[in-house]
Amino acid sequence: MKLALIIDDYLPNSTRVGAKMFHELAQEFIRRGHDVTVITPDTRLQDDVSFDTFQGVKTWRFKSGPLKDVSKIQRAINETLLSHRAWNSIKSQIKRETFDGVVYYSPSIFWGSLVKKIKSRCQCPTYLILRDMFPQWVIDAGMLKAGSPVDRYFRLFERSSYRQANRIGLMSDKNLEVFCMTNKGYPCEVLRNWASLTPAVLPAGYVPLRQRLRLEDKVIFFYGGNIGHAQDMANLMRLARNMVKHPNAHFLFIGQGDEVELINTLAAEWTLPNFTYLDSVSQDEFKFILSEMDVGLFSLSAKHSSHNFPGKLLGYMVQSLPILGSVNAGNDLLDIVNQNKAGLIHINGEDDKLLESALLMLNDVAARHQFGLGANALLREQFSVESAAQTIEMRLEASRAIN
């Protein structure tokens, strides 16, 4: 099939896990014999559109205003314009036979108009990879009032995005359950997050980050990814504070987001000697750093009503890192990780239990190793990119046969 893959953030300009996952999916589709074109905005473009290839994947990049790490108003305006800017830039390239299927990724919720136009012109089916129930999570976090004009505005685009999909893939059984309660009539299923199974190979001459930070003798508890409201980063900062009396433990956070200032403020306020924050790094550098770490951390806000599976966990699993973290009540991620002995997950707010698990991973090397093996086994069993590509491929081909 000739496939269009649409996402608001893509390599090599992005450091986010969604961009990495989508690139791995594109490469897997190519391995399976499909012709893939990624359509994505590029805030660095001087021209309206650029046609090139990145690591074997054809990309159509269209000019856009900034979407990440800007004010909420500026981001909302630029995301609202995504479909308009994309279509104006690429419509001359799209004929009836250009695409046999469209795969689009949310976030963003603003692809509905573009997908509708491509779907209409090419008479092809579509698959929505839904990773983020926006604006619901913003309402859950208390950042937006339900039923407000802004909420109603976002809901229009959210529904438009859903309506264009022949199939919607959600990341967990609980997410599917919550989605179906509030969004009736959409054909949907579980499509778990995915990762390539190949661990990073360090290049010759690579200087370990441990060495650069003088942490050679430490057990490093690592957090890598979005540092925002949805994660409730204060939760992990409390863990770092509770571990101060154990000098062989160190907490390293790498990423970007709305709560970077918060974590640095708390680190200073609590005078944490066991905490280091670094800005985002390239995807390759991130993989190299992961290979040096001991424990993979994550956190989800207790206020969430949706049940996300953070993409960062996949990177931990690839490198056989044990997983330690907190989730909102009812999140099936807790059972998935704990029952598969891939790590230790608790409900956000259970600080004593989280500390107890952190101390186990700090002091018991054998347990840490076994959890890491369990994490990698879980990845291979349930979260391979091959499985995700096969599911999407099957759905698109079935829809084409019906049409």
N, C-alpha and C positions, 0 to 999 in steps of 0.2 A: 504493500500500500504506500501511497504518497501521503505522508502525515505532516500536518502543521502542529507544532507544539508551541503554546503561547504562555508566557510567564512575564512578570514585571521586573525580574531580577535575574541576571544570568552571568556566567563566567565569560571572560576572566576578571571583569570589573567588580564582581561581588565576592564577599567573604561569607555570605550567609549559607546555611545548610540547605535551604530550599533550592537555591541555584545549583549547588553541587548535586543534589538528588536529581534534579531535572536534567542536568547534563549526563549523569550516569544512565538515566532512562533513555535519553536520546541515543546514546552510544549503544545501549542494549537493543533498541529498535533497529539500528543499523546492522548490528551483528545478526539480527533475525531476518535480514534481507529487505528491510523497508527503506524508503527514501524519505529522509527527515529534514524538515526546515523549522528552525526555531525562530519565532517572531517575538521580539523583545525591545523595550525602550532602552535608549542609551543617552544619558544626560551629558555625555562628553562630545557628542557629534556636532560638527559644524554644518554639515549638509542635512537635508531632511531625512535621508535614508542611506544605509550602507549595506551592501551585499557582500558577505565574506564567508570564510570557513574557520571554525575554531575546533582544533583537535578532531578533524574529520566530520564535524557537524556543520551543515549549511546554516548560516544565520542571516536573518533580515532584521537589522537594527534601525529603529526609527527615532528621530529626535524627540526628546521629552524634557520637561522641567524636572528638577530633583524630586525623588519620591521617598528617600530614606534620610533619617537624621536631619530633618528640617521641621519647621513649625507645623502643628497639626492642620492649620488652615491652608498653608502652602501645599502640604502633602495632599489634602482633600481636593484642592483645585486641580493639581497636576494629575492625580489619579482619575478624577472625573473626565479629564480630557484624553485619557489613554486610548480608548477605542477610536475616538475621532481622529487623533493624530496618526494612529497606526493605519487606519483605513485610507486616509488621504495620502499616506506615504507609499502604500503597497498595492492599492487597488488595481493599478495598471498591470501588475504582475500576475493577477489572479484571473484565470479563465475557468471555464466549466470543468476542464480535466486537470486542473492544477493540483487539487488535493482530494484524497479518498476518505480522509478522516481528520478530525481536529481533536487535540488533547489540550485542555487548558487548566491552569493551576490557580487556585485561590488560597491565600490572598494573591491578588487583588479581587474585589467584587465587581470591578468595573469593566470586565471583558465582554459582557453580554451583547452589546451592540456590535462589536467586531465579529464575534463568533456567529451571530445571527446573519451578518452579511456574507461571511465566507461560506457558511452552511447553505445559504440560499443560492449563492452563485455556483458552488461546486456540487450542490445536491448530495451532501455527504453527512454521515453521522458524527456525533461529538461525545466526548467523555470529559467530565469535570472532576479533577482531583481536588477535593475540598479538604483543606488542612486547617482552616481557621474560620470559626463561626462568628464573623464580624457582621454587624456591630454588637452581637450579644455579649461577647466577652468584655467589651468596653462598658456595657451596662452593668454586668456582674461586678466589675472592678469599681463601680461608683463614679466613673468618669463621664458618663452620659446618662441622661434621664430617659427611661422608656416612654415612648409616645411623644417625645419632644419633636419639634420640627426637624432637627438634625437627624434624629433617629429615623423619622419617616422618610427623609431624603435618602439615607443610606439603604433603607429597606427596599426602596424602589429598584435600586441597582442590584441589590442582593437577589431579589426575586427574578429580575431579568436574567441574571447569570444562571440561576437554577433552571429557568424555563428553556434555555437553549440546549440543555444537556439531554442526550439520549440515555445517559447513565451517569450517576454521581457516585464517586468512591470516597468513603469516609474512613478515617484512620483506625477506628476501634469499634467494637460491638456497642459499647456504652454511647459513643458519639452517634452511631447509627440510631440507637434507641431514642436519644434526645432529639436528634434531627427529625425523625419521623413523627414525634409527638407534636412538633410545632410547624412542620412543613409537610402537609398532606399531599399525596398524589404524585410525588417525584419517584422515578425508578432509581433505587440506590442500593448500595452494598458496601461491605467492608473491603477497603483496599489499604493494606497496611503500608506504613512508610518502608523505605527500602534503602539498601546500600550495596555497593560492590563489595565482594567478600575478600578482596585482596588487601592485606596490610601494607602500610607504607614501608618502603625500602630507603634507608638513609643514604644520601649521596656521599661520595668521597669528599672528605674535608669538612663535613658538617660539624659544627661546634654545638654540642648539646646545650639546650636552654638551661638545664640544671647547672652546668658549668658557668654559663654567662651570668646566672643569678646567684651563684655560690650556694646552691641548694643540694649539693651532691649527696649529703648524708640524711636528707629529709624524706619522709613519706609525703608525697604531694597529692593533695586533694584538689582535683582540677575541675573548673567550670569553664566551658567554652561555648559561646553563642550569644543569643540575644539577652541583653541585660535590661529588662523592662518590667512594666507593671504586671504583666501576665505571669511573670516568674516569681514575684514577691521575693526579691533578692535579700530583703532584711532577714528572711528565714535562714538563709545560708550564712549571712553575716553573724547571726546569733550563734550558729554552730561554731564558726571560727572563734568567736569570743569565748565560748565554753571550752574550747580546746587549747586556750593559751597556756594552761598549766602543763601541757604536754609538748615540750620544745622540739621533739623530733617530727612533729606534724606541721605542714605548711599548706596554706590555701592560695592557689593561683587562679585568678579569673582573667579570661581573655574574651573580649567582645565589645559590643557597642549597644546603645539603647538609652531609653529614658531614665534608667536608674543608675547610670554610671556615677553621676554626681552623688547619689544617695550612698552607694557602697563606699566611695572614697571619703565621704563625710563621716560615715559611721566608723570606718577604719581609723580616722584621725581622732574622732571623739572618744573612741574606746582604746586608743593607742595600741593597736594590734600589731605586735612584732611578727606575727605568723601569717601575714596577708600581703599579697602582691597583686596589683591590677596592671594589665597591659592592654593597649589598644588592639583592634583587630589586625590579623595578619593574613597573608595569602592562603588559599586553600592548601597548597603544597606545604607551606611552612606549618600550617595547622596540623596536618597529618604527621609531620615529623615530630612536632611537640607532643602530640597524643601518644606517640610510641614511647615517650620517656616517662609518662605519668603513671601513678599508682592506683588512683581511685577516680572514677568519673562521677561528678556531682550534677544534680539537677533539682529544680524546684518548680512547682506550679502553685499559683495563688489558691488559697482556700475558698475564695469567692467564686471561682469558676463554676458554671453550671454545665459546661461542655467538658469533654474528657479527652484531652489531647495526649498524643504520644510524641514527646519532643524529639525532633529529628536529631538533636545532638547525641541522643543515646546510641544511635546507630554507629557513629564514629567511635564511641567508647567500645561498643561490641566488636567492631572490626579489629581493634587493637587488643581485645581480650581484657578490657578493664572491668573490674567489678563496679556495679552501679549502686550509688547511695543517694537517696533523695526523698522528697516529700511531694504528695499529690493532694488534690481536693478529694473530699469524701465521696466514695462511690466510683472512683476512677478505676477501671479494670486493669490499668497498668500495674497497680499494686499487686494484684494476683498473678499477672503474667510474669513479672520479674521475680517475685518471691517464690512462686511455685516451681519455677524453672531454675531456681538457685543461681540466678544471674546477678544477684545483689540483694540489697535490703531497702525496701520502700516503706514509708510511714505516711500517716495523714499529717498534712501541714498543721503545725501547732503542737504536735507531740515531740517537743524539744528534747525531753529526757530520753525517749526511745531513739531519736535520731542520734543523740550524743552516744548512747550505748553502742549503737551499730558502728558509728565512726571509730570508737575506741577498739571495737573488735577488729575492724579492718586495719587500724593502726598497729595493733600489737600482735596479730596472728597472721603471719606471712602465708601460712598454708591455706587458711580460710580465704584470704585475699586472692590467692592463686586459683582456688576452686571456684569462687564466684566469677572470676574472670573467664575461666573455661566455660562455665555455664552461660555467661553472656554471649560468648562467641557461638556456642552451640545453638542458642535461641535465635541468633541472627540467621544462621544457616537454615534453620528449620522454618522460620516464619517471616523473615524480613529481607529476602533476597531480591535484587533488582530483576532477576529472571522471572520470578513469580509475579511481580507487579506488571511487567511488560506483557506477560502471557495473558493475564486477566484483561487488561485494556485491549489488547489485540483481539482476543476472543469476542469481547463485547462489540467492538467496532465492526468486525467481520459479520457477526450475527445481525447487526442493525442494517448493514449494507445488503445482506441477503434478503431481508424482509422488504427493504425499500426497492 
